[in-house]
Amino acid sequence: MKYEIIFKRFAEEDLTEAYDWYENKSTELGERFLSAIDDAINRVAYNPLVLRERKDSFRVILAKPFSHCIYYLVHESKVLIYAVLHGSREHRILLDERI
């Protein structure tokens, strides 16, 4: 079963910000970033429970080879994506602001 993917507003903003940053660094790097995000999200869509739930209830998948973590919650047949954050950012503070 494929779960429905829902991006929360902040996650959409994260994606736009990261895409712009990568695209400004090198032509087509933004597109490669989005492709890595799509690959990670497709894996989550088909098997969201495979990743361990953290203490804060979020599950996290890394968008390889980029250092962005996708934070999500599973609710019934939906995957709710709350954040797409670079590994160097202060995740706990940012996630607390989004819930």
N, C-alpha and C positions, 0 to 999 in steps of 0.2 A: 504494500500500500504506500502510495506517495502522499506525504503530509503537505498541507497547504502552507506556503511560506508567506509570512506577513512581516514586512519591515516597519518598525516603529519610526516615528518622525526623526528622532536623533540618529538612528542607524542610517537613514537615507542621507542625512546631513554629513555623517562620518564618511560615507562612500563618496559623496560629491567632493568633499574636502581632500580626501586621499587621492582620488582620481586626478583632480586638478594639480595636486602637488607632484605626482608622478609624471603627468603629461608635461608639466613645465620643466621637469628634469631632462626628459628625453622623449622625442616623438615616438609614439606607439607604446611607451611604457605604461601609460594610463590604461590602454586597452589590454595589455598583458595583465595588469593588476585586476581589472574587472573579470578577465577570464579565470584567474586564480580564485577570485571570490565566487564566481559561478560554479566552478568545480567543487569547492568546499560546500556550498549551499546545496548542490545536487546530492552530494553524499549525505548531508543532513536530512534532506527531504525524504530519502528512502530508508534511512535508519537513524533517526534522531536520538534514540535511547542508547546507542552503542557507547557514547561518550559518558563518562561518569559525571554525576551531578555534584557540584561543589557545595560547600557549606551554605552559600547564599542562594542555592537552588539553580543557579545558572549552569549551563553546559557550555563548553568552549571548544571551537575547532580553529586550527591555524590554517590560514590561506597561504599555502606554500607556493613558491619560494619566498613570498613576501612575509614580512613579520607582523601581519595583522591578525588579530584574534577576533573571531565572530562569537559574540555572547548571545545565547538564546535560551528560551524557556519552551517547554513542550506543554501544550494544553489541548487535551482531547486529540483531535486530528490536525492540529495546527502547530507550526513552529513560529514562535514570535521572536524576531530578531531585534534586540535592544541596542546593540552597539557593534561597531566594526572599528577596533582601536589598534593602533600600532603598539607593539610590545613594549616600547619605551615609555608609554604614557601611564599616568596614575589611574589605573582601571577602577579600583575600589571607589574612589571619590566620584569619578564620572558615572559609574553605574548607580551609585546611591542617589544621584541627582535625577536619574531617569525613571526611577520606579515610583 
